[in-house]
Amino acid sequence: MSSSKLTIVARILAKAEKRELVKDELLKLIPPTRAEEGCINYDLHQDNKNPNLFIFHENWESLDLLQKHMASTHIAAYIKATEGAVEEFILHEMTQIG
């Protein structure tokens, strides 16, 4: 199973005036996501120098289970709630090599 494990680094840059809204909505994602099948860890970080920058470090058992997460109702609610509040969103799908 370890060969199919997927690491995600999601970079979310909030608009300065919407930082607290985005932060609150990101925090709401943690409990339901950690309860999802296939979620190994789902950890949110806020940059120490740029408080508008948030990073999720995630590990999933497989791409299929990550895709199921991305189609979840809590992700849809987050997208709706933060519409126009996020300046940039970059998702890196990664495989551990060492």
Backbone torsions as a table, in degrees:
resi	resn	phi	psi	omega
1	MET	NA	-29.3	-177.0
2	SER	-62.5	-27.8	-179.8
3	SER	-68.7	-22.3	179.8
4	SER	-97.1	-4.6	-179.2
5	LYS	-60.4	139.7	-176.8
6	LEU	-122.2	131.4	175.2
7	THR	-104.1	136.2	178.9
8	ILE	-119.7	133.9	168.9
9	VAL	-120.7	111.8	-179.0
10	ALA	-107.9	125.9	-178.0
11	ARG	-109.2	119.1	-178.6
12	ILE	-119.9	117.4	177.8
13	LEU	-107.2	111.4	-179.3
14	ALA	-83.2	148.9	169.5
15	LYS	-65.5	139.7	-173.0
16	ALA	-52.2	-43.4	-176.7
17	GLU	-75.1	-10.5	-179.3
18	LYS	-112.7	9.4	-175.1
19	ARG	-54.0	-48.3	-176.3
20	GLU	-68.0	-36.3	176.0
21	LEU	-61.8	-49.7	-179.2
22	VAL	-62.5	-44.5	179.6
23	LYS	-58.7	-47.7	179.7
24	ASP	-60.2	-41.8	-179.3
25	GLU	-69.7	-37.4	176.1
26	LEU	-64.2	-42.6	179.2
27	LEU	-61.4	-33.8	178.2
28	LYS	-65.0	-24.3	-179.1
29	LEU	-72.8	-24.4	-169.6
30	ILE	-63.7	-55.5	-177.1
31	PRO	-58.7	-48.9	-178.7
32	PRO	-67.9	-32.3	-179.9
33	THR	-70.1	-43.4	179.8
34	ARG	-63.0	-23.1	178.9
35	ALA	-84.6	-9.4	-177.1
36	GLU	-71.9	148.3	173.3
37	GLU	-59.6	132.5	175.5
38	GLY	90.7	-9.3	179.4
39	CYS	-80.2	117.2	177.7
40	ILE	-88.8	-47.7	171.9
41	ASN	-153.0	155.3	-176.8
42	TYR	-150.4	91.5	-169.5
43	ASP	-117.1	126.3	-179.0
44	LEU	-99.5	135.8	178.9
45	HIS	-128.5	149.8	174.5
46	GLN	-119.4	132.0	-176.7
47	ASP	-63.6	137.5	-178.0
48	ASN	-72.7	-26.3	-178.4
49	LYS	-100.8	-27.3	178.7
50	ASN	-126.2	94.6	-175.9
51	PRO	-66.2	-7.5	176.9
52	ASN	-83.9	-8.5	-175.4
53	LEU	-102.3	124.7	178.6
54	PHE	-120.9	143.1	178.2
55	ILE	-129.3	127.4	168.8
56	PHE	-96.8	130.0	170.5
57	HIS	-110.5	119.4	-173.3
58	GLU	-131.2	150.1	169.4
59	ASN	-131.6	134.8	-177.5
60	TRP	-126.6	148.6	180.0
61	GLU	-67.1	-27.7	-179.5
62	SER	-162.4	163.2	176.1
63	LEU	-62.9	-39.0	179.7
64	ASP	-58.6	-42.7	-179.0
65	LEU	-72.1	-32.0	173.1
66	LEU	-64.3	-43.6	-179.9
67	GLN	-63.2	-36.5	175.8
68	LYS	-62.3	-42.1	176.6
69	HIS	-60.4	-45.4	-177.5
70	MET	-64.5	-22.6	178.7
71	ALA	-94.9	5.8	-175.1
72	SER	-72.7	160.5	179.7
73	THR	-67.7	-31.5	-179.9
74	HIS	-72.3	-31.2	174.1
75	ILE	-69.9	-41.7	177.4
76	ALA	-60.2	-41.4	178.9
77	ALA	-64.7	-40.2	178.2
78	TYR	-62.3	-46.8	-178.6
79	ILE	-60.0	-43.2	179.7
80	LYS	-65.4	-45.0	-176.2
81	ALA	-67.5	-27.8	-175.9
82	THR	-106.7	12.7	179.3
83	GLU	-55.6	125.5	-179.9
84	GLY	81.8	-2.5	-177.3
85	ALA	-101.6	-12.6	-177.2
86	VAL	-106.3	125.4	180.0
87	GLU	-79.4	-37.6	-177.0
88	GLU	-152.2	140.9	175.5
89	PHE	-135.8	120.8	179.0
90	ILE	-127.2	129.4	-180.0
91	LEU	-115.3	122.4	176.9
92	HIS	-107.4	120.5	172.7
93	GLU	-95.6	121.4	-171.5
94	MET	-131.2	154.8	176.3
95	THR	-121.7	129.3	178.6
96	GLN	-66.9	132.5	-177.4
97	ILE	-118.5	-2.6	-179.8
98	GLY	-154.7	NA	NA
